[in-house]
Amino acid sequence: MEFSIRSMKAIIDQNTEKRVSEESAKKLGEVLDEWSTEIGEEAVEIAAKDGRKTVRAEDIKKAINKRKSTTIEEKISI
């Protein structure tokens, strides 16, 4: 999945009063894409361990909570 530069600029712009470069918006999209892919993969594994083919919201929450002990910088190359 790719996040549009326009969407990433909007996210940053909504939370700050700073201008947003195209490069920074692109980097945010790349980081979110990688992070969400990893969370999704972990959620699939959690569902499979529970004997399900369907990933539920609780699986996503478990995958996120599992990662809370590490920083995002440790998981994603920035």
N, CA, C and O atoms as a DFTB+ gen file, in Angstrom:
312 C
 N C O
     1  1       0.849      -1.168       0.000
     2  2       0.000       0.000       0.000
     3  2       0.894       1.229       0.000
     4  3       1.915       1.275       0.686
     5  1       0.506       2.187      -0.754
     6  2       1.246       3.447      -0.771
     7  2       0.367       4.554      -0.233
     8  3      -0.817       4.647      -0.558
     9  1       0.958       5.379       0.586
    10  2       0.259       6.550       1.100
    11  2       0.621       7.727       0.204
    12  3       1.790       7.924      -0.125
    13  1      -0.365       8.496      -0.184
    14  2      -0.084       9.612      -1.084
    15  2       0.661      10.721      -0.354
    16  3       0.476      10.934       0.844
    17  1       1.493      11.413      -1.094
    18  2       2.233      12.541      -0.529
    19  2       1.256      13.595      -0.037
    20  3       1.474      14.215       1.004
    21  1       0.185      13.796      -0.783
    22  2      -0.833      14.773      -0.389
    23  2      -1.433      14.418       0.983
    24  3      -1.607      15.294       1.831
    25  1      -1.744      13.140       1.194
    26  2      -2.309      12.702       2.475
    27  2      -1.307      12.891       3.615
    28  3      -1.672      13.323       4.708
    29  1      -0.054      12.567       3.349
    30  2       0.965      12.704       4.388
    31  2       1.183      14.176       4.737
    32  3       1.364      14.524       5.904
    33  1       1.165      15.040       3.714
    34  2       1.281      16.479       3.978
    35  2       0.106      16.943       4.836
    36  3       0.282      17.746       5.752
    37  1      -1.076      16.444       4.544
    38  2      -2.272      16.833       5.302
    39  2      -2.155      16.401       6.754
    40  3      -2.528      17.158       7.651
    41  1      -1.644      15.202       7.006
    42  2      -1.473      14.723       8.384
    43  2      -0.523      15.624       9.152
    44  3      -0.816      16.028      10.278
    45  1       0.612      15.940       8.549
    46  2       1.592      16.798       9.226
    47  2       1.024      18.201       9.402
    48  3       1.149      18.796      10.472
    49  1       0.408      18.719       8.366
    50  2      -0.141      20.077       8.393
    51  2      -1.232      20.221       9.445
    52  3      -1.317      21.260      10.099
    53  1      -2.065      19.205       9.622
    54  2      -3.149      19.261      10.604
    55  2      -2.627      19.324      12.033
    56  3      -3.304      19.842      12.921
    57  1      -1.443      18.806      12.254
    58  2      -0.906      18.713      13.605
    59  2       0.178      19.744      13.910
    60  3       0.690      19.799      15.028
    61  1       0.518      20.539      12.939
    62  2       1.540      21.574      13.142
    63  2       1.152      22.802      12.331
    64  3       0.204      22.773      11.546
    65  1       1.878      23.846      12.530
    66  2       1.688      25.040      11.706
    67  2       2.913      25.249      10.812
    68  3       3.194      26.362      10.369
    69  1       3.622      24.171      10.562
    70  2       4.844      24.228       9.760
    71  2       4.553      23.858       8.312
    72  3       3.586      23.157       8.014
    73  1       5.398      24.337       7.432
    74  2       5.328      23.911       6.042
    75  2       5.881      22.493       5.955
    76  3       6.684      22.077       6.791
    77  1       5.449      21.768       4.950
    78  2       5.834      20.365       4.816
    79  2       6.475      20.143       3.455
    80  3       5.870      20.421       2.420
    81  1       7.700      19.642       3.464
    82  2       8.355      19.353       2.186
    83  2       7.817      18.050       1.605
    84  3       7.333      17.180       2.329
    85  1       7.912      17.941       0.311
    86  2       7.478      16.721      -0.364
    87  2       8.299      15.525       0.115
    88  3       7.774      14.423       0.272
    89  1       9.595      15.755       0.345
    90  2      10.482      14.690       0.808
    91  2      10.063      14.168       2.178
    92  3      10.060      12.958       2.403
    93  1       9.707      15.073       3.101
    94  2       9.299      14.625       4.433
    95  2       7.963      13.883       4.380
    96  3       7.773      12.898       5.093
    97  1       7.049      14.345       3.549
    98  2       5.757      13.667       3.394
    99  2       5.959      12.270       2.802
   100  3       5.307      11.312       3.217
   101  1       6.859      12.165       1.840
   102  2       7.149      10.875       1.232
   103  2       7.754       9.919       2.248
   104  3       7.387       8.744       2.290
   105  1       8.677      10.411       3.066
   106  2       9.325       9.581       4.088
   107  2       8.309       9.091       5.113
   108  3       8.352       7.930       5.519
   109  1       7.400       9.957       5.531
   110  2       6.357       9.555       6.473
   111  2       5.523       8.426       5.875
   112  3       5.223       7.448       6.561
   113  1       5.151       8.549       4.621
   114  2       4.398       7.495       3.946
   115  2       5.143       6.176       3.906
   116  3       4.556       5.116       4.121
   117  1       6.449       6.243       3.630
   118  2       7.272       5.032       3.583
   119  2       7.323       4.354       4.947
   120  3       7.194       3.134       5.048
   121  1       7.512       5.148       5.992
   122  2       7.588       4.613       7.354
   123  2       6.253       3.983       7.756
   124  3       6.221       2.878       8.296
   125  1       5.158       4.688       7.491
   126  2       3.837       4.152       7.837
   127  2       3.527       2.887       7.053
   128  3       2.926       1.955       7.588
   129  1       3.931       2.847       5.792
   130  2       3.702       1.665       4.971
   131  2       4.448       0.466       5.534
   132  3       3.877      -0.617       5.670
   133  1       5.709       0.652       5.860
   134  2       6.517      -0.442       6.396
   135  2       5.972      -0.905       7.742
   136  3       5.847      -2.103       7.992
   137  1       5.651       0.048       8.598
   138  2       5.150      -0.272       9.939
   139  2       3.815      -1.016       9.845
   140  3       3.625      -2.025      10.524
   141  1       2.899      -0.534       9.019
   142  2       1.591      -1.177       8.918
   143  2       1.698      -2.573       8.304
   144  3       0.936      -3.468       8.671
   145  1       2.623      -2.764       7.387
   146  2       2.850      -4.089       6.812
   147  2       3.327      -5.057       7.883
   148  3       2.850      -6.189       7.957
   149  1       4.258      -4.620       8.706
   150  2       4.781      -5.474       9.773
   151  2       3.702      -5.793      10.804
   152  3       3.602      -6.934      11.255
   153  1       2.899      -4.812      11.179
   154  2       1.808      -5.037      12.128
   155  2       0.811      -6.030      11.527
   156  3       0.349      -6.942      12.213
   157  1       0.485      -5.855      10.263
   158  2      -0.434      -6.762       9.588
   159  2       0.079      -8.196       9.565
   160  3      -0.679      -9.133       9.817
   161  1       1.356      -8.368       9.267
   162  2       1.944      -9.701       9.235
   163  2       1.905     -10.352      10.615
   164  3       1.604     -11.540      10.733
   165  1       2.210      -9.579      11.657
   166  2       2.158     -10.106      13.015
   167  2       0.727     -10.460      13.412
   168  3       0.499     -11.460      14.092
   169  1      -0.227      -9.648      12.993
   170  2      -1.631      -9.920      13.299
   171  2      -2.095     -11.213      12.627
   172  3      -2.867     -11.970      13.215
   173  1      -1.638     -11.469      11.412
   174  2      -1.964     -12.713      10.718
   175  2      -1.417     -13.905      11.501
   176  3      -2.101     -14.917      11.657
   177  1      -0.195     -13.785      11.989
   178  2       0.408     -14.856      12.791
   179  2      -0.380     -15.091      14.077
   180  3      -0.594     -16.238      14.471
   181  1      -0.805     -14.033      14.722
   182  2      -1.583     -14.151      15.961
   183  2      -2.906     -14.864      15.689
   184  3      -3.306     -15.751      16.443
   185  1      -3.574     -14.474      14.621
   186  2      -4.843     -15.117      14.256
   187  2      -4.622     -16.602      13.959
   188  3      -5.415     -17.447      14.375
   189  1      -3.550     -16.915      13.244
   190  2      -3.256     -18.311      12.906
   191  2      -2.986     -19.131      14.165
   192  3      -3.440     -20.271      14.271
   193  1      -2.255     -18.564      15.112
   194  2      -1.983     -19.268      16.375
   195  2      -3.263     -19.535      17.147
   196  3      -3.363     -20.517      17.883
   197  1      -4.246     -18.652      16.975
   198  2      -5.545     -18.833      17.631
   199  2      -6.481     -19.708      16.795
   200  3      -7.646     -19.886      17.152
   201  1      -5.976     -20.254      15.683
   202  2      -6.744     -21.155      14.846
   203  2      -7.755     -20.468      13.940
   204  3      -8.750     -21.070      13.538
   205  1      -7.496     -19.205      13.621
   206  2      -8.417     -18.455      12.763
   207  2      -7.727     -18.025      11.485
   208  3      -6.516     -17.803      11.457
   209  1      -8.522     -17.912      10.420
   210  2      -8.037     -17.374       9.153
   211  2      -8.341     -15.888       9.052
   212  3      -7.735     -15.169       8.258
   213  1      -9.291     -15.436       9.871
   214  2      -9.710     -14.032       9.846
   215  2      -8.944     -13.232      10.887
   216  3      -8.899     -13.605      12.059
   217  1      -8.348     -12.142      10.457
   218  2      -7.659     -11.234      11.373
   219  2      -8.704     -10.295      11.973
   220  3      -9.482      -9.670      11.252
   221  1      -8.708     -10.207      13.284
   222  2      -9.653      -9.350      13.993
   223  2      -8.918      -8.129      14.545
   224  3      -7.689      -8.082      14.597
   225  1      -9.713      -7.152      14.951
   226  2      -9.142      -5.936      15.542
   227  2      -8.283      -6.287      16.755
   228  3      -7.249      -5.660      16.984
   229  1      -8.698      -7.270      17.519
   230  2      -7.927      -7.673      18.702
   231  2      -6.535      -8.182      18.315
   232  3      -5.582      -8.018      19.077
   233  1      -6.417      -8.794      17.142
   234  2      -5.113      -9.263      16.665
   235  2      -4.204      -8.084      16.336
   236  3      -3.008      -8.111      16.625
   237  1      -4.780      -7.059      15.735
   238  2      -4.019      -5.839      15.439
   239  2      -3.552      -5.205      16.749
   240  3      -2.393      -4.810      16.877
   241  1      -4.461      -5.112      17.719
   242  2      -4.109      -4.532      19.022
   243  2      -2.997      -5.322      19.694
   244  3      -2.067      -4.739      20.252
   245  1      -3.087      -6.641      19.645
   246  2      -2.042      -7.479      20.240
   247  2      -0.701      -7.258      19.550
   248  3       0.335      -7.177      20.209
   249  1      -0.722      -7.161      18.219
   250  2       0.515      -6.944      17.466
   251  2       1.136      -5.593      17.828
   252  3       2.353      -5.482      17.972
   253  1       0.294      -4.572      17.972
   254  2       0.796      -3.247      18.356
   255  2       1.344      -3.277      19.770
   256  3       2.428      -2.754      20.025
   257  1       0.610      -3.883      20.693
   258  2       1.062      -3.963      22.086
   259  2       2.361      -4.744      22.214
   260  3       3.202      -4.428      23.056
   261  1       2.522      -5.756      21.386
   262  2       3.751      -6.547      21.377
   263  2       4.963      -5.677      21.036
   264  3       6.072      -5.919      21.513
   265  1       4.732      -4.677      20.214
   266  2       5.810      -3.790      19.772
   267  2       6.044      -2.598      20.687
   268  3       7.029      -1.881      20.511
   269  1       5.182      -2.370      21.642
   270  2       5.325      -1.200      22.509
   271  2       6.634      -1.193      23.283
   272  3       7.119      -0.132      23.675
   273  1       7.200      -2.356      23.503
   274  2       8.443      -2.416      24.266
   275  2       9.657      -1.967      23.463
   276  3      10.723      -1.722      24.029
   277  1       9.499      -1.860      22.153
   278  2      10.611      -1.381      21.318
   279  2      10.185      -0.083      20.644
   280  3       9.001       0.162      20.417
   281  1      11.160       0.722      20.338
   282  2      10.865       1.979      19.667
   283  2      10.717       1.741      18.177
   284  3      11.250       0.770      17.642
   285  1      10.011       2.604      17.524
   286  2       9.802       2.469      16.076
   287  2      11.136       2.581      15.329
   288  3      11.306       1.976      14.270
   289  1      12.078       3.352      15.877
   290  2      13.365       3.506      15.219
   291  2      14.131       2.184      15.196
   292  3      14.922       1.939      14.285
   293  1      13.894       1.326      16.205
   294  2      14.567       0.041      16.233
   295  2      14.013      -0.916      15.184
   296  3      14.706      -1.830      14.736
   297  1      12.769      -0.699      14.800
   298  2      12.113      -1.586      13.856
   299  2      12.174      -1.108      12.417
   300  3      12.140      -1.918      11.490
   301  1      12.263       0.196      12.225
   302  2      12.207       0.763      10.878
   303  2      13.472       1.563      10.630
   304  3      13.877       2.370      11.466
   305  1      14.089       1.341       9.496
   306  2      15.290       2.104       9.181
   307  2      14.897       3.494       8.712
   308  3      14.226       3.657       7.692
   309  1      15.316       4.474       9.457
   310  2      14.988       5.870       9.140
   311  2      16.241       6.577       8.682
   312  3      16.198       7.765       8.363
